[in-house]
Amino acid sequence: EGEIRQGYVFKKGKKFYERIDLKEALAEFEKAAPLLEEAYDIGEGREILKHLFMYVAMTYMAMGEKEKGIAYLRRVVLIDRNFNPDPLIYPPFIREELNRQREAVDLSASCTLVVETTPLGADIMINGRSYGKSPAVIRGLPMGRYEVVFLYAGYRDVKRFVYLTGNEPVRVAEQMQSDEVSNMVVRISDAIAKTDMDSALSWMEKLSQ
């Protein structure tokens, strides 16, 4: 079902692109991207994601936003440096630009990630490793694709996929959403720590409802 959904949303975006309805195409591609990121290591998720980014790049370039398009071509290079687009699908201009970016991307380059969250103080996990709390400026990361997770007691965990593709810092700002159940658990723990058993029992009762 997940793969069907991913493919459907991507194909819908392609149809808008072919009709030169670029804003609608971009909107559909943006819907498809998180689904494909989650399926990156499953089935054809990674393969479809490369093609999605190619179409996003072409869309941005058609809208006159070349730099944004180049950023997505660099994502393609990071996913598969040897990717050779089908000339029957992709026009010469995008294949030539992909080749330029393939030459320009230095995988040994050092990148910077700037992280902010609301509320402040969320734990930052990058590819499963702790990088302290937000806000943070994380330097020395190699070019690549990263899974960034934010954790904060009483709030829903947030996961984002970030591509570091050059010398310019990449900024991730996240507004975290309150989690009612987690908030109650935190209040219960705080009340027990303060030996306020009446409050703890009251929150336990609300939690059980």
C-alpha positions, 0 to 999 in steps of 0.5 A: 500500500505504501509503495502504491501511494508513493508511486501515485503521488509522484505520477500525479506530480509528473502529470502536472509537470507535463501540463506545465502546471509547475506549482501544482507539480511541485506541491505533489512532488513535496507530498511524495518526498517524505513517503519516499524518504521513509521507504529509502531502503525498501523496495524501489524507494531509493530509485523512485526518489532519484527520479523525483528529485530530477523532476523537482530540479526540472520544475525549479529550473522551469520556474527560473529558480536554477539554484534550487534546481541545482540543490536537488541535482546534488541530492541525486548525486549523493544518492547515486553518483553514477546515475545515468538518466534515460535520454528518452525521459530527460532532456539534454539541459538537465542531463548536462547540469547533472554531469556538471554537479557530479563533477562539482560535488566533493564528497570529502567536503565539510558541511554545517548543520544549524538546528533550531526547535521550539521549544528549545532544548530538544535532544538532537539525534543524527543517524542515531548518534546524539548531538546535544540539544537545540539550538546547535551549530553542528560543524564537520559533517561530511556531504551526505543524506542524514536522518535528523530526529528531535526528542523532547519530553511531552512532545511528539518526536520529529524526524527529518531527512536532510541533505548536506550538499555544499559549503553553505550551512543548512538550517533546520527549524522545527516547531514541535507539537505537544503530545497530550499522553506524553505530557501527562506521563511527564506530569506524573513523574514530576509529581512523584519526584516531588512526593506529591502523590495526590497530583500524581494520582489525579494525572494517573486517573486522567491518563486512564480515561 
